[in-house]
């Protein structure tokens, strides 16, 4: 065989082409193994554990396969191996720079744990998802589903540059509500009535029913009894607030702020609170 066929060391260009094709086939094989392991483990464990375990299996298979391909085709020639992988990487980079960008972004998101599976998040940049749940994550894209059933497939590069609100990591959130009251209704009476409504609601913190307590970070369970270290864990002891925020000839504006632990129930809780306040203030006004 002519020396013109030598690429690096004793490896011919035919061997290089064969190694490149075999490496691409190995990538697809590793992906198929990943999917098979993931599907099998989802029946036995959580989706997050299944996904990361399946990825580890896929990487191990790829690493072992790459070693044997290198050994059998390139003869474990280090110079030829780096040259082959280098040329392959350059070709892939030119073919799809966006995929490489999303891949790097996915690695950063996974390492930093910005978001995780089943987290409730809100993405600030376009497209605005509203409150949505993370349904799937790969190294190139993230799939989220909002409460209206819409599914958003977000490239990781776009996700990494977006402002993300992660409600699952915070565990609780303060909800602001503004209402306008008639001038004939004394503010002190209105404030006491609103605070009574907030205190009685079972899904407003800290007055929350026991079956929902496990959702709150910092919970200490002792023989089916619970303790909340409010002074150390939660800001302001979850105190609800009713503040006078504006004065007009036609009435005054009141800002209501209270804490909840489940962001998905925000609209329902606000609706309940406003209905109850309306009923009680109407009764108070008639008396």
C-alpha positions as CSV (number, residue, x, y, z in Angstrom):
1,X,0.0,0.0,0.0
2,X,1.3,3.4,-0.9
3,X,2.6,5.8,1.7
4,X,0.2,8.4,0.4
5,X,-2.5,6.5,2.2
6,X,-1.0,7.1,5.6
7,X,-2.9,9.7,7.7
8,X,-1.1,9.6,11.0
9,X,1.6,7.1,12.0
10,X,0.7,3.8,10.6
11,X,-3.1,4.4,10.2
12,X,-4.5,4.7,6.7
13,X,-7.2,7.0,5.5
14,X,-9.4,3.9,5.0
15,X,-9.1,3.1,8.6
16,X,-9.9,6.6,9.6
17,X,-13.1,6.6,7.5
18,X,-14.1,3.2,9.0
19,X,-13.3,4.5,12.6
20,X,-15.4,7.7,12.0
21,X,-18.4,5.7,10.6
22,X,-18.2,3.2,13.5
23,X,-18.0,6.0,16.1
24,X,-21.2,7.6,14.6
25,X,-22.9,4.1,14.8
26,X,-21.7,3.8,18.4
27,X,-23.3,7.1,19.3
28,X,-26.7,5.9,18.1
29,X,-26.2,2.6,19.9
30,X,-25.4,4.4,23.1
31,X,-28.6,6.4,22.7
32,X,-30.7,3.3,22.2
33,X,-29.3,1.8,25.3
34,X,-30.0,5.0,27.2
35,X,-33.7,4.9,26.1
36,X,-34.0,1.2,27.0
37,X,-32.6,1.6,30.5
38,X,-34.6,4.8,31.1
39,X,-37.9,3.1,30.2
40,X,-37.1,0.1,32.4
41,X,-36.1,2.2,35.4
42,X,-39.1,4.6,35.3
43,X,-41.2,1.6,36.5
44,X,-38.9,1.2,39.5
45,X,-37.8,4.6,40.5
46,X,-38.4,8.3,40.0
47,X,-37.9,9.9,36.6
48,X,-34.9,11.9,37.7
49,X,-33.1,8.9,39.0
50,X,-34.0,6.8,36.0
51,X,-32.8,9.5,33.6
52,X,-29.4,10.1,35.2
53,X,-28.8,6.4,35.6
54,X,-29.6,5.8,32.0
55,X,-27.3,8.5,30.9
56,X,-24.5,7.0,33.0
57,X,-25.1,3.6,31.3
58,X,-25.1,5.3,27.9
59,X,-21.8,7.0,28.6
60,X,-20.2,3.8,29.9
61,X,-21.2,1.9,26.8
62,X,-19.9,4.7,24.6
63,X,-16.6,4.8,26.4
64,X,-16.1,1.0,26.3
65,X,-17.1,0.9,22.6
66,X,-14.8,3.7,21.7
67,X,-11.9,1.9,23.4
68,X,-12.5,-1.3,21.4
69,X,-13.0,0.6,18.1
70,X,-9.8,2.4,18.7
71,X,-8.0,-0.8,19.6
72,X,-9.3,-2.9,16.6
73,X,-9.3,-0.2,13.9
74,X,-6.6,2.3,14.8
75,X,-4.4,-0.1,16.8
76,X,-4.6,2.2,19.8
77,X,-2.4,4.8,18.0
78,X,-2.8,7.8,20.3
79,X,-1.8,10.3,17.6
80,X,-4.3,8.8,15.1
81,X,-7.0,8.7,17.7
82,X,-6.8,12.4,18.6
83,X,-6.5,13.3,14.9
84,X,-9.6,11.2,14.1
85,X,-11.7,12.6,17.0
86,X,-10.4,16.1,16.3
87,X,-11.5,16.0,12.6
88,X,-14.8,14.4,13.6
89,X,-15.4,17.1,16.1
90,X,-14.6,19.9,13.7
91,X,-17.0,18.3,11.1
92,X,-19.8,18.1,13.6
93,X,-19.2,21.6,14.8
94,X,-19.5,23.0,11.3
95,X,-22.5,20.8,10.6
96,X,-24.4,22.0,13.7
97,X,-23.0,24.8,15.8
98,X,-26.5,25.2,17.5
99,X,-26.4,21.6,18.7
100,X,-23.0,22.1,20.3
101,X,-24.2,25.3,21.9
102,X,-27.3,23.6,23.3
103,X,-25.2,20.7,24.5
104,X,-22.8,22.9,26.4
105,X,-25.8,24.8,27.9
106,X,-27.4,21.5,29.0
107,X,-24.2,20.4,30.8
108,X,-24.1,23.8,32.6
109,X,-27.8,23.5,33.6
110,X,-27.2,19.9,34.9
111,X,-24.1,20.8,36.9
112,X,-25.6,23.9,38.4
113,X,-29.0,22.2,39.0
114,X,-30.8,25.4,37.9
115,X,-33.9,23.3,37.3
116,X,-34.8,19.7,37.8
117,X,-37.5,17.3,36.6
118,X,-41.0,18.1,37.9
119,X,-40.0,21.6,39.1
120,X,-42.6,24.3,38.6
121,X,-40.9,27.2,36.9
122,X,-41.6,30.3,34.9
123,X,-39.4,31.4,32.0
124,X,-39.2,35.2,31.5
125,X,-38.0,35.5,27.9
126,X,-39.9,34.7,24.8
127,X,-41.9,32.5,24.6
128,X,-43.3,33.3,28.0
129,X,-44.5,30.0,29.4
130,X,-46.3,31.2,32.5
131,X,-46.2,28.7,35.4
132,X,-45.1,25.4,33.9
133,X,-43.7,22.0,35.0
134,X,-40.5,20.6,33.7
135,X,-41.5,17.3,32.0
136,X,-38.3,16.2,30.3
137,X,-34.6,17.3,30.1
138,X,-31.8,16.3,27.8
139,X,-28.5,17.9,27.1
140,X,-29.9,19.8,24.1
141,X,-33.5,20.8,25.0
142,X,-35.9,21.1,27.9
143,X,-39.7,20.3,27.7
144,X,-42.1,22.1,30.0
145,X,-45.9,21.8,30.2
146,X,-48.1,24.6,31.5
147,X,-51.4,24.1,33.3
148,X,-53.3,24.8,30.1
149,X,-51.8,21.7,28.5
150,X,-49.4,23.6,26.2
151,X,-46.0,21.9,25.7
152,X,-42.9,24.1,25.2
153,X,-39.7,22.7,23.8
154,X,-37.0,25.1,24.8
155,X,-33.4,24.9,23.5
156,X,-31.0,24.8,26.5
157,X,-29.0,27.6,25.1
158,X,-32.1,29.8,25.1
159,X,-33.0,28.5,28.6
160,X,-29.6,29.3,30.0
161,X,-29.9,33.0,28.8
162,X,-33.4,33.4,30.2
163,X,-34.6,34.6,33.5
164,X,-36.1,31.6,35.3
165,X,-38.3,31.6,38.4
166,X,-38.1,28.2,40.1
167,X,-41.0,28.0,42.5
168,X,-40.2,24.4,43.5
169,X,-36.8,25.4,44.9
170,X,-38.2,28.3,47.0
171,X,-41.0,26.1,48.5
172,X,-43.2,29.1,49.3
173,X,-44.1,32.5,47.8
174,X,-45.8,35.7,48.9
175,X,-48.9,36.5,46.8
176,X,-49.9,40.2,46.4
177,X,-53.6,41.2,45.8
178,X,-54.9,44.7,45.4
179,X,-58.6,45.6,46.0
180,X,-60.5,48.9,46.2
181,X,-62.8,49.6,49.0
182,X,-65.5,52.2,49.5
183,X,-64.7,55.3,51.6
184,X,-67.6,54.6,54.0
185,X,-65.9,51.4,55.1
186,X,-63.4,52.0,57.9
187,X,-59.9,50.8,57.1
188,X,-59.4,49.2,60.5
189,X,-62.6,47.2,60.2
190,X,-61.7,46.1,56.7
191,X,-58.1,45.1,57.7
192,X,-59.4,43.0,60.6
193,X,-61.9,41.3,58.4
194,X,-59.4,40.5,55.7
195,X,-56.8,39.2,58.2
196,X,-59.5,36.9,59.7
197,X,-60.2,35.5,56.2
198,X,-56.5,34.9,55.6
199,X,-56.0,33.3,59.0
200,X,-58.9,30.9,58.4
201,X,-58.0,29.7,55.0
202,X,-56.5,26.1,55.1
203,X,-54.0,26.6,52.3
204,X,-52.5,29.9,53.4
205,X,-49.4,29.7,55.5
206,X,-48.8,29.1,58.4
207,X,-52.4,27.8,58.7
208,X,-52.1,24.7,56.5
209,X,-53.6,21.3,56.9
210,X,-51.3,18.4,57.9
211,X,-51.6,16.4,54.7
212,X,-50.0,19.3,52.8
213,X,-47.2,19.9,55.3
214,X,-44.7,17.5,53.6
215,X,-44.5,19.9,50.6
216,X,-42.9,22.6,52.8
217,X,-39.1,22.8,53.2
218,X,-37.8,22.7,56.7
219,X,-40.5,20.5,58.1
220,X,-39.6,18.3,61.0
221,X,-41.8,15.2,61.4
222,X,-42.0,13.6,64.9
223,X,-44.5,10.7,65.4
224,X,-47.0,12.2,63.0
225,X,-46.6,15.6,64.7
226,X,-45.0,18.5,63.0
227,X,-43.0,21.4,64.0
228,X,-42.3,24.5,61.9
229,X,-39.1,26.4,62.8
230,X,-40.6,29.6,61.5
231,X,-38.1,31.9,63.1
232,X,-35.2,30.2,61.5
233,X,-36.6,28.9,58.2
234,X,-39.3,31.2,56.9
235,X,-39.2,35.0,56.4
236,X,-41.6,37.0,58.6
237,X,-43.2,33.9,60.1
238,X,-45.5,33.8,57.1
239,X,-47.4,36.8,58.5
240,X,-50.2,38.0,56.3
241,X,-50.3,41.8,55.8
242,X,-53.0,44.3,54.9
243,X,-51.6,47.7,53.9
244,X,-53.2,50.9,52.8
245,X,-51.7,51.7,49.4
246,X,-53.7,54.5,47.9
247,X,-56.4,57.1,48.6
248,X,-59.0,58.4,46.1
249,X,-62.2,60.3,46.4
250,X,-64.1,57.2,45.2
251,X,-62.5,55.0,47.7
252,X,-59.1,53.7,49.0
253,X,-56.8,50.9,47.8
254,X,-55.7,48.1,50.0
255,X,-52.7,45.8,49.3
256,X,-53.1,42.3,50.6
257,X,-50.1,40.0,50.9
258,X,-50.1,36.4,52.1
259,X,-47.9,33.2,51.8
260,X,-48.7,30.0,50.0
261,X,-46.6,26.8,49.5
262,X,-48.2,25.5,46.2
263,X,-47.9,27.9,43.3
264,X,-50.2,25.9,41.1
265,X,-53.1,26.8,43.4
266,X,-52.4,30.5,43.3
267,X,-55.5,31.5,41.2
268,X,-57.8,29.2,43.2
269,X,-56.6,30.6,46.6
270,X,-56.9,34.2,45.4
271,X,-60.4,33.5,44.1
272,X,-61.5,31.9,47.5
273,X,-60.0,34.8,49.4
274,X,-61.6,37.5,47.3
275,X,-65.0,35.8,47.5
276,X,-64.9,35.4,51.2
277,X,-63.7,39.0,51.7
278,X,-66.5,40.3,49.5
279,X,-69.1,38.4,51.5
280,X,-67.8,39.4,54.9
281,X,-67.3,43.1,54.0
282,X,-70.8,43.2,52.5
283,X,-72.2,41.9,55.8
284,X,-70.1,44.3,57.8
285,X,-71.3,47.2,55.6
286,X,-74.9,46.3,56.1
287,X,-74.5,46.1,59.9
